[in-house]
């Protein structure tokens, strides 16, 4: 590496791909393993956390000894590239690793990932998911250890063939068992995890979706639990949602009236399909849909795929990654997924065309949540929650979310959603930091 390149790295400080170490130690090896599990990166030995060059003492065997330590403490073994520079008569050693092709890499039995400028220990699910993706496969392709052909419905396979033949240029003419084999849903007389989820004859605990229509955060008006095969879950979930939404008719001058729902059905369908296809079925948590008068919350077990941020998701600046490749393939064959690609972009387009504010996308706990917000009209009889929020913030711009929730007798999540909605509508602005700032009503 050129000296100016190294100095530029130091000037930018520690990042997702750069870490400083005053001395070579076990933590430096852990960082190299974390880099190998992500996008690769540089460990600069002889540079303090502040970016100050402190130098490191080097002997004839120092670097070979370091490389042996790295090799012995990592599995699969890492051998980084090494470069040295002298700056102000002080030695700096640069250790560089690329993203490792077979992941995850461990350091003395510990599996780490790089998040921003720090290392974090990976969960069992993250380790398993990273391993499967590095082998270009996914959990749903693996044999189901607890279920067999007796646990699936061949009639459901025939129904899938009918759905597929409606959109295929050349129809599938094979019998159900042959179809399962061709789609790799059966291998050596054993069904895959995906096969069981897609065509199970009975209810499946693994695919549970809890759905509720709420008066508030605690009072439930209506609820249902869905545990069917994945194809059946799409219609069942959408039916429950639409059952609890308002529908009106708009006169447009055309022969038929236009039907208008609180939320665009196309966006609802896209989110439901995304939940089912991208869910982490190794998690013990259930998917949830919570319908309120002013919003709908969709929660799914499983964070975004590694390397994908919420900001990239919203901007569509990413290459689509699929957690369950077999399930996604069958959904596409059946015409439920129209095409691979950024489904969130289609959700945003539908929501905006409907005149609603953008949804809220959040990584929370061990999963991912999407919240749709319903447009609320101002009335003279009773101010909306948003209007009451604005009134309170005009009187006291320093009120916290907790104080607002208490004043309006709403949950903090509800207040958070309204604040996000008001900011998206350009009716409210945050001045300063979350901790020391204040609200300005526009």
C-alpha positions as CSV (number, residue, x, y, z in Angstrom):
1,X,0.0,0.0,0.0
2,X,1.1,3.5,-0.7
3,X,2.0,5.6,2.4
4,X,-0.6,8.3,1.5
5,X,-3.3,5.6,1.3
6,X,-2.5,4.4,4.8
7,X,-2.4,8.0,6.2
8,X,-5.8,8.7,4.6
9,X,-7.2,5.6,6.4
10,X,-5.8,6.9,9.7
11,X,-7.3,10.3,9.0
12,X,-10.8,8.9,8.6
13,X,-10.7,7.1,11.9
14,X,-12.0,3.7,12.8
15,X,-14.8,2.5,10.5
16,X,-16.6,-0.7,9.4
17,X,-13.4,-1.8,7.6
18,X,-10.6,-0.1,9.6
19,X,-9.5,-0.6,13.2
20,X,-6.5,0.8,15.2
21,X,-4.4,-1.1,17.7
22,X,-1.6,0.3,19.8
23,X,-0.2,-3.2,20.0
24,X,-0.8,-6.6,18.5
25,X,-2.9,-8.8,20.7
26,X,-5.8,-11.3,20.8
27,X,-8.3,-8.4,20.1
28,X,-6.5,-7.7,16.8
29,X,-7.0,-11.3,15.7
30,X,-10.7,-11.2,16.7
31,X,-11.1,-8.0,14.5
32,X,-9.4,-9.8,11.5
33,X,-11.9,-12.7,11.9
34,X,-14.8,-10.2,12.1
35,X,-13.6,-8.5,8.9
36,X,-13.3,-11.8,7.2
37,X,-17.0,-12.5,8.1
38,X,-18.0,-9.2,6.5
39,X,-16.5,-7.1,3.7
40,X,-12.8,-7.5,4.7
41,X,-10.7,-4.7,6.3
42,X,-7.5,-3.3,7.8
43,X,-6.0,-3.6,11.3
44,X,-3.4,-0.9,11.8
45,X,-1.0,-1.9,14.6
46,X,0.9,1.1,16.1
47,X,-2.0,3.5,16.0
48,X,-4.0,4.4,19.1
49,X,-7.8,4.5,19.1
50,X,-7.6,8.3,18.8
51,X,-5.7,8.0,15.5
52,X,-2.4,9.1,17.1
53,X,0.6,7.2,15.7
54,X,2.4,5.5,18.7
55,X,4.4,3.0,16.7
56,X,5.3,-0.6,17.5
57,X,8.5,-2.4,18.2
58,X,9.5,-4.8,15.4
59,X,12.2,-7.5,15.4
60,X,13.3,-9.8,12.7
61,X,10.7,-12.5,13.7
62,X,7.9,-10.2,14.9
63,X,5.7,-10.3,11.9
64,X,6.2,-14.1,11.1
65,X,5.2,-14.7,14.8
66,X,2.1,-12.6,14.4
67,X,1.1,-14.4,11.3
68,X,1.5,-17.8,13.0
69,X,-0.6,-16.6,15.9
70,X,-3.4,-15.4,13.5
71,X,-3.2,-18.7,11.6
72,X,-3.3,-20.8,14.8
73,X,-6.2,-18.9,16.4
74,X,-8.6,-18.7,13.4
75,X,-10.6,-21.4,11.7
76,X,-10.6,-21.6,8.8
77,X,-7.1,-20.2,9.1
78,X,-6.5,-16.6,8.1
79,X,-3.3,-15.4,6.6
80,X,-3.5,-11.6,6.1
81,X,-1.5,-9.5,3.7
82,X,1.1,-7.4,5.6
83,X,2.6,-4.0,4.9
84,X,4.7,-1.7,7.0
85,X,5.5,2.1,6.9
86,X,7.7,4.3,9.1
87,X,6.1,7.6,10.1
88,X,8.0,10.1,12.3
89,X,10.5,7.3,13.0
90,X,7.7,5.0,14.3
91,X,6.7,1.7,12.7
92,X,3.1,1.0,11.7
93,X,2.1,-2.5,10.6
94,X,-1.0,-2.9,8.3
95,X,-2.8,-6.3,8.4
96,X,-5.4,-6.7,5.6
97,X,-7.9,-9.5,5.1
98,X,-10.5,-9.9,2.3
99,X,-14.0,-11.2,2.8
100,X,-13.5,-15.0,3.3
101,X,-15.3,-17.2,0.8
102,X,-16.3,-19.9,3.3
103,X,-17.9,-18.3,6.4
104,X,-18.1,-17.9,9.2
105,X,-14.5,-17.7,10.4
106,X,-14.0,-18.2,14.2
107,X,-11.4,-16.9,16.5
108,X,-10.7,-19.5,19.3
109,X,-14.3,-20.8,19.0
110,X,-15.8,-17.3,19.0
111,X,-17.7,-16.0,16.0
112,X,-17.7,-12.3,15.5
113,X,-19.2,-9.8,13.0
114,X,-18.4,-6.2,12.3
115,X,-21.1,-3.6,13.0
116,X,-20.0,0.0,12.2
117,X,-16.7,0.3,14.1
118,X,-17.0,-2.4,16.6
119,X,-17.0,-6.2,16.8
120,X,-20.1,-8.1,18.1
121,X,-20.5,-11.8,18.8
122,X,-22.8,-13.6,16.4
123,X,-25.9,-15.5,17.5
124,X,-26.5,-19.2,16.6
125,X,-29.0,-18.1,13.9
126,X,-26.5,-15.6,12.4
127,X,-23.7,-18.3,12.4
128,X,-26.0,-20.8,10.7
129,X,-27.4,-18.3,8.2
130,X,-23.9,-17.1,7.2
131,X,-22.7,-20.7,6.8
132,X,-25.6,-21.5,4.5
133,X,-25.2,-18.4,2.4
134,X,-21.5,-19.0,1.9
135,X,-22.4,-22.4,0.4
136,X,-24.9,-20.8,-1.9
137,X,-27.8,-22.5,-0.2
138,X,-30.4,-21.8,2.5
139,X,-32.1,-23.5,5.4
140,X,-35.2,-24.5,3.5
141,X,-33.1,-26.7,1.1
142,X,-31.9,-29.0,3.9
143,X,-33.7,-32.3,4.8
144,X,-36.4,-32.1,7.4
145,X,-35.3,-34.4,10.2
146,X,-38.8,-34.8,11.7
147,X,-41.2,-35.0,8.8
148,X,-41.7,-37.2,5.8
149,X,-43.9,-37.7,2.7
150,X,-46.8,-38.8,4.9
151,X,-46.8,-35.3,6.4
152,X,-47.4,-33.4,3.2
153,X,-50.5,-33.1,0.9
154,X,-50.1,-34.2,-2.7
155,X,-53.4,-32.4,-3.4
156,X,-51.7,-29.2,-2.4
157,X,-48.8,-30.0,-4.8
158,X,-51.4,-30.5,-7.6
159,X,-52.9,-27.1,-6.7
160,X,-49.4,-25.5,-6.9
161,X,-49.0,-27.1,-10.4
162,X,-52.3,-25.6,-11.5
163,X,-51.3,-22.1,-10.3
164,X,-47.9,-22.5,-12.0
165,X,-49.4,-23.6,-15.3
166,X,-51.6,-20.5,-15.5
167,X,-48.5,-18.4,-16.1
168,X,-46.0,-20.8,-17.6
169,X,-45.4,-20.9,-21.4
170,X,-45.1,-24.7,-21.2
171,X,-47.3,-26.5,-18.7
172,X,-46.0,-28.9,-16.0
173,X,-47.3,-32.4,-16.9
174,X,-45.5,-34.5,-14.2
175,X,-47.1,-36.3,-11.3
176,X,-46.8,-34.6,-7.8
177,X,-43.9,-36.7,-6.6
178,X,-41.9,-36.0,-9.8
179,X,-42.6,-32.3,-9.4
180,X,-41.3,-32.3,-5.9
181,X,-38.1,-34.1,-7.1
182,X,-37.5,-31.7,-9.9
183,X,-37.8,-28.7,-7.6
184,X,-35.4,-30.5,-5.1
185,X,-38.1,-30.7,-2.5
186,X,-37.4,-34.4,-2.2
187,X,-33.8,-35.8,-2.1
188,X,-33.1,-39.5,-1.5
189,X,-36.7,-40.0,-0.2
190,X,-36.4,-37.2,2.3
191,X,-38.4,-34.0,2.1
192,X,-36.8,-30.6,2.6
193,X,-37.7,-28.1,5.3
194,X,-39.2,-25.9,2.5
195,X,-41.3,-28.8,1.2
196,X,-42.9,-29.3,4.6
197,X,-43.7,-25.6,5.1
198,X,-45.1,-25.3,1.6
199,X,-47.3,-28.4,1.4
200,X,-47.9,-29.6,5.0
201,X,-51.1,-31.6,5.3
202,X,-51.8,-30.3,8.8
203,X,-51.2,-27.1,10.9
204,X,-47.6,-26.0,11.3
205,X,-46.4,-24.5,14.5
206,X,-43.2,-23.3,12.8
207,X,-45.1,-21.0,10.5
208,X,-47.5,-19.4,13.1
209,X,-48.7,-15.8,12.4
210,X,-50.5,-14.2,15.3
211,X,-53.0,-11.5,14.1
212,X,-55.1,-9.1,16.1
213,X,-57.4,-6.1,15.8
214,X,-56.7,-3.8,18.7
215,X,-58.6,-1.1,20.5
216,X,-55.3,0.1,22.0
217,X,-52.0,-1.5,22.9
218,X,-53.7,-3.9,25.3
219,X,-57.4,-4.3,24.4
220,X,-58.0,-6.8,21.6
221,X,-61.2,-6.5,19.6
222,X,-60.6,-9.6,17.4
223,X,-57.8,-12.1,16.9
224,X,-56.8,-15.2,15.0
225,X,-53.8,-17.6,14.7
226,X,-52.7,-18.8,11.3
227,X,-50.7,-22.1,11.1
228,X,-51.4,-23.3,7.6
229,X,-49.0,-24.1,4.7
230,X,-47.2,-21.0,3.4
231,X,-49.4,-20.7,0.3
232,X,-52.5,-20.7,2.4
233,X,-51.1,-18.1,4.8
234,X,-51.1,-15.4,2.1
235,X,-54.8,-15.4,1.6
236,X,-55.7,-16.1,5.2
237,X,-53.6,-13.1,6.5
238,X,-54.9,-10.7,3.8
239,X,-58.5,-11.7,4.5
240,X,-58.1,-11.0,8.2
241,X,-56.5,-7.6,7.5
242,X,-59.1,-6.5,5.0
243,X,-61.9,-7.7,7.3
244,X,-60.9,-5.0,9.8
245,X,-60.3,-2.1,7.4
246,X,-62.7,0.6,6.1
247,X,-63.7,0.6,2.5
248,X,-65.3,3.4,0.5
249,X,-66.3,4.0,-3.1
250,X,-65.1,6.9,-5.2
251,X,-67.2,8.2,-8.1
252,X,-64.7,8.9,-10.9
253,X,-66.9,9.3,-14.0
254,X,-66.2,5.8,-15.1
255,X,-68.9,3.2,-15.6
256,X,-68.0,1.5,-12.3
257,X,-67.3,3.0,-8.9
258,X,-63.7,2.8,-7.6
259,X,-63.1,0.9,-4.4
260,X,-60.8,2.6,-1.9
261,X,-59.4,1.0,1.2
262,X,-57.7,2.6,4.2
263,X,-54.5,1.2,2.8
264,X,-53.7,0.0,-0.8
265,X,-54.3,-3.8,-1.0
266,X,-51.3,-4.1,-3.3
267,X,-49.0,-2.8,-0.6
268,X,-50.6,-5.0,2.1
269,X,-50.2,-8.1,-0.1
270,X,-46.5,-7.3,-0.9
271,X,-45.7,-6.9,2.8
272,X,-47.5,-10.2,3.7
273,X,-45.7,-12.1,1.0
274,X,-42.4,-10.6,2.1
275,X,-43.1,-11.7,5.7
276,X,-43.7,-15.2,4.6
277,X,-40.8,-15.6,2.2
278,X,-38.1,-13.8,4.2
279,X,-39.0,-15.0,7.7
280,X,-36.3,-16.7,9.8
281,X,-38.0,-20.1,10.3
282,X,-35.2,-21.1,12.7
283,X,-36.4,-18.5,15.2
284,X,-38.7,-19.6,18.0
285,X,-40.7,-16.3,17.6
286,X,-43.9,-15.9,15.7
287,X,-44.8,-13.4,13.0
288,X,-47.3,-10.8,14.1
289,X,-49.8,-8.4,12.5
290,X,-51.4,-5.8,14.8
291,X,-54.2,-3.7,13.4
292,X,-55.0,-0.4,15.1
293,X,-57.4,2.4,14.2
294,X,-54.4,4.6,13.0
295,X,-51.8,2.1,11.9
296,X,-50.9,-1.5,11.1
297,X,-47.7,-3.1,12.5
298,X,-46.1,-6.1,10.7
299,X,-43.4,-8.0,12.8
300,X,-41.3,-10.8,11.4
301,X,-38.6,-12.9,13.1
302,X,-35.2,-12.3,11.6
303,X,-33.1,-9.1,11.0
304,X,-32.2,-7.8,7.5
305,X,-29.7,-9.9,5.7
306,X,-26.0,-9.2,6.6
307,X,-24.7,-6.1,4.9
308,X,-28.2,-4.5,4.3
309,X,-29.2,-1.5,6.3
310,X,-32.7,0.1,6.7
311,X,-31.5,3.1,4.7
312,X,-30.4,1.0,1.8
313,X,-33.7,-0.9,1.9
314,X,-35.8,2.3,1.7
315,X,-33.6,3.8,-1.1
316,X,-33.6,0.5,-3.0
317,X,-29.8,0.7,-3.1
318,X,-29.0,-3.0,-2.7
319,X,-28.9,-6.3,-4.5
320,X,-31.9,-8.4,-3.4
321,X,-30.8,-11.2,-1.0
322,X,-33.1,-14.1,-0.3
323,X,-33.1,-15.9,3.1
324,X,-35.2,-18.8,1.9
325,X,-34.3,-19.6,-1.7
326,X,-36.5,-22.7,-2.2
327,X,-39.6,-21.0,-0.7
328,X,-39.0,-17.9,-2.9
329,X,-38.6,-20.0,-6.0
330,X,-41.9,-21.9,-5.5
331,X,-43.7,-18.6,-4.8
332,X,-42.4,-17.2,-8.0
333,X,-43.3,-20.3,-10.0
334,X,-46.8,-20.0,-8.6
335,X,-47.1,-16.4,-9.6
336,X,-47.4,-15.1,-6.0
337,X,-44.1,-13.3,-6.4
338,X,-44.2,-11.5,-9.8
339,X,-40.5,-11.0,-10.0
340,X,-37.4,-10.9,-7.9
341,X,-36.1,-7.5,-6.8
342,X,-36.9,-4.6,-4.4
343,X,-40.4,-5.4,-3.2
344,X,-40.1,-2.5,-0.7
345,X,-39.9,-0.1,-3.6
346,X,-43.3,-1.4,-4.9
347,X,-44.7,-0.9,-1.4
348,X,-43.5,2.7,-1.2
349,X,-44.9,3.4,-4.6
350,X,-48.3,2.0,-3.7
351,X,-48.4,3.8,-0.4
352,X,-47.5,7.2,-1.9
353,X,-49.9,6.8,-4.7
354,X,-52.6,6.2,-2.1
355,X,-51.7,9.6,-0.5
356,X,-50.3,8.1,2.7
357,X,-47.1,8.9,4.5
358,X,-44.1,6.5,4.1
359,X,-44.1,3.4,6.4
360,X,-41.7,3.1,9.3
361,X,-39.1,0.3,8.9
362,X,-37.3,-0.8,12.1
363,X,-35.0,-3.6,13.2
364,X,-36.2,-4.4,16.8
365,X,-35.2,-7.2,19.2
366,X,-34.7,-10.3,17.1
367,X,-36.8,-9.2,14.1
368,X,-38.0,-6.6,11.7
369,X,-41.1,-4.4,11.9
370,X,-42.9,-2.4,9.3
371,X,-45.6,0.1,10.3
372,X,-48.2,1.5,7.9
373,X,-49.9,4.8,9.0
374,X,-53.5,5.7,8.0
375,X,-54.3,9.2,6.9
376,X,-56.4,11.0,9.5
377,X,-58.7,13.9,8.5
378,X,-59.0,16.9,10.7
379,X,-62.5,17.4,12.1
380,X,-64.2,20.2,14.0
381,X,-65.9,17.8,16.4
382,X,-62.8,16.0,17.7
383,X,-59.2,16.8,17.0
384,X,-57.1,13.9,15.8
385,X,-54.1,12.6,17.8
386,X,-51.8,14.3,15.4
387,X,-53.5,17.7,15.9
388,X,-53.4,17.2,19.7
389,X,-49.7,16.4,19.5
390,X,-49.0,19.6,17.5
391,X,-51.0,21.6,20.0
392,X,-49.0,20.2,23.0
393,X,-45.7,20.8,21.2
394,X,-46.6,24.4,20.3
395,X,-47.1,25.0,24.1
396,X,-44.0,23.1,25.1
397,X,-41.5,22.2,22.3
398,X,-39.3,20.2,24.8
399,X,-41.8,17.5,25.7
400,X,-40.4,14.0,25.5
401,X,-42.1,11.1,23.8
402,X,-42.8,9.6,27.2
403,X,-44.5,12.8,28.4
404,X,-46.5,13.1,25.2
405,X,-47.7,9.4,25.6
406,X,-48.8,10.1,29.1
407,X,-50.6,13.3,28.2
408,X,-52.5,11.7,25.3
409,X,-53.0,8.3,27.0
410,X,-51.3,6.5,24.2
411,X,-48.3,4.1,24.0
412,X,-44.9,5.5,23.2
413,X,-44.9,3.4,20.0
414,X,-48.1,5.1,18.9
415,X,-46.5,8.5,19.7
416,X,-43.4,7.6,17.8
417,X,-45.4,6.6,14.8
418,X,-47.4,9.9,14.8
419,X,-44.2,11.9,15.2
420,X,-42.6,10.1,12.2
421,X,-45.8,10.7,10.2
422,X,-45.9,14.4,11.1
423,X,-42.2,14.8,10.1
424,X,-42.9,13.0,6.8
425,X,-45.8,15.4,6.1
426,X,-43.4,18.3,6.8
427,X,-45.6,19.6,9.7
428,X,-43.0,19.0,12.4
429,X,-39.3,19.4,12.6
430,X,-36.7,18.2,15.2
431,X,-34.1,20.8,16.0
432,X,-30.9,19.5,17.6
433,X,-30.2,16.0,19.1
434,X,-32.8,13.5,20.4
435,X,-31.5,14.2,23.9
436,X,-31.0,17.9,24.0
437,X,-33.1,19.2,21.1
438,X,-36.7,20.4,20.8
439,X,-39.6,20.3,18.4
440,X,-40.6,23.0,16.0
441,X,-44.2,23.0,14.6
442,X,-44.3,24.2,11.1
